[in-house]
Structure formats: C-alpha cells, structure tokens
C-alpha cells in the first residue's frame, strides 16, 4: 500500500507514542475519467502494489486521478488543455460521457487525519456543463475542506507524496522558496 505520513491524533488526551504513523490509500475508483469510461475500482492492500502495463493503457491517468480528486486545479499538471479534457471524450467504439468521477478511500486507523472516521472517502465530480462537486464521505463539501483535511500529510496543495516520472529533475532545479514549501509540507508545519 502507499504509505502517507502525519503526526496528529485528534480529539484524544492520550499521548502519541509514535510521532509518525502511516495512513493507507485503500481504494481508487474512477468513472468517466480520461480513458476510464466504465467504473474501475483498484484495491490497494498492505504491502507493495504495482501497476504495470504497456504504453498508453492509462497508468499515468491513475496518478492524475489522485491529484485531481485531492483538488488539483491546474489542468496542465493533469496533462490536459481544459478541465473538460478529463471527461471521457469518446472514441470509435464508445460515445462520450457527461461526467467524470473519482473517489479515493484512505484508511485512517492511526488517526493521522484530524477526523473521527477510520475510513475517509474523498470524491470529485465534473460535468460537461462545467459544474463540479467535491465530497467527503459522500457528503458535499468545499474544495477548501478537502485541502485542509490533507494539509501536512504529503497530499496537500503541492503533494510531495505524488512524484511522477520526470519530476525529480524539477525538484532539484526548484527555487529555494518552492523547496522550502515542500520541506514544510513534509515536516507537517504548513498550517503554521
């Protein structure tokens, strides 16, 4: 499983015995997102999960989906020109669909995220009309609610937990202020 780290145990007077405890990505569900026209659910179990396949099969679209559901607004970072490009556009065999939806489920058994829930589901929908919705545990919310929840976990606004192929060089060549933001996120002090 993908390990994401944090250090907060909310609503507890019990001391934290281990400062850095993992939370786990347990499921990613896509519907109408880029090349995933039909509903696809990927289960991530403890241990190592590898996603392999030939060029053009959608592996990079999975990383884009995670980034998008967590609130990414930069279409270029999602490898598109317009937000509508994220919705399956159709092909010779399939008609276009009217909506893209991605749901990310995270196990919060270690109480890393500041919520009383042991399982958190973040969702995002985009309609061809341009309307979009954000969801936390299937309840409508604002983008800020999702951003705030994942801040200081590695999945915040600049997610260091998601490093795609070719991004290492850009991290090395980053401006000092950008590197500092990355280090502050990793250290869990972005809110301060």
N, C-alpha and C positions, 0 to 999 in steps of 0.2 A: 504494500500500500504506500501511497505517497504520504510522507510524514510532514506535517506542518507544525511549527512550534510556537508556543506562547507561554506566559507565566502567571496568568491571573486565575484565581478561583473565586468567582463572585459569590456574594451572599453567604459567606462562611466565616465563622470566627475561628475555625480550625486552622492552625498554621500550615503553610505549604511546606511539605518536607522535601520535595524535589522541585527546584525552581523552573526547569524547562521540561514540560511534559507534552507528548505528542497528541495531536488530534488527527483523525484519519479521513481522507476522502474515501467514501464507501461506494458511491454510485454517481454516474453521469448519464443523464437521459436527454436525448436530442430528438426533436421532431420538426422537420421542415427547415432545419438549419444547414445552410450551404448544401453539401452533397447528401445529407441525411434526410431524404424525403419522407421515409417511413420512420416510425418511432423505434429508436435504438436505445437500449439501456446497457451500460457497461458497468459490471460489478467489480470493485476493487477489494480484494481480500487481503488479510495480513500477509506480509512477505513482500516479494517483488512482483510487480505487474509490468509486463512488457507488451507494447502494442506494435506489431510489426506488419508489414505489407508492402506491396510494390508501390512505386511512384504513382501518385495520382489517386490513391484509394481513400484519402481523407484523414490520414494520421495527423497532419498539421491542423486540420479543421477541429480536432478534439481540443487541442491547446487553445485555439481561437474561441471555442465554445466556453471553456472555463474562464478565460479572460473576459469574455462578453457577459456571462451571467453574473460575474462579480462587479460589473458596472463600467467596463471599458467603453469610452465614448469616441475614441479615435479610430475611425474606420480604416485608416491606412495601417494601423497596428494589427487590424483584423484581416488584412490583405484584401481590402475592398475599396471601391471608389465612393459608394453611397451606402447608407445603412440598409437600404433595400437589397443590396447585393448579398446580404446574409440570409435572405429568404430563398429557398429553392426556386430557381427560375425556370425549371422545366428542361426537357431535352426531347430527343426524337421519340422516346417511348412514354414519357410522363409529362403531364400538364404541370404548370407552375402551381404552387400552393399559396395560400393567402396569409400564412402566419409561420413564424419561426419561434420555437420554444426550446429553452434549455433549462434543465433542473440539475442542481448539484447538491448531493447529500453528503454531509460531513458528520462523522461520529464525534461527539463532544463528551465522551465518557470521563475524560480527565478534567472537565470544566475549564478548558483553555479559553473558550469564548465566554464573554460576560452574559450568559443567559442560563436559565434553569433547565433548559432542554438538553437531553443527552444526544439527540439527533436533530440537526438543523438542516433544513432544505431551503436553498436559495434558488429562486426561479426568475426567469425573464422571458417576456413575450414581445414580439414585434410584429405588427400587422402591416400589410402593404399600404394601408392608408397613412402610415407614418406614426400611428399611435403605438405606445409601448406600455408595458406593465412590469412592475417588479413585485416579487412575492417572497415573503419569509414564512416558512412553514405553511404554505398555501394561503397566506393572508396578504392582501395587497399592502404594499408599503412604498416608501420613497427610496430613490437611489441612495440618498444620504444614510438611510437605515442600514442598508447592506454595506456601504462603505465604512460606516462607523463600527459595525459589528466585526468586520475583518481587519480593521486597522491594528497594526502592531502584531499581526500574525504571519506576515510574509505574503498575505493575499490582499493587501491594501491597494491604494491607488496605483502604486508602482510595484507590482508583485514580484519580489525577488525570488519567490518560490517557483515561478514560471519563467524559465530561461530557455528560449527556443534556440534552435540551431542557428549559428551565426551571430548571436547576441553577445557572446563573450568578448569579442573584439570591441564592441561598442561600450561595454562596461569598463574595459581597460582605458579606452580613449575618452571616457566621460569627463565632463567638467568637474572640478572639485565639489561644487555645490550639489551636483547630481549624485556623486559618490557618497557625500555626507548623508543625503536623504536616504539612500539605500542602506547605509550602515545604521542610521537611526531607526529605520523600519525593522532591520534585523535585530537590533538591540531592544526593541519593544518600547521606544521612548518617543514615537511620533506624536502621541497625544500631548506631550509636554513641550 
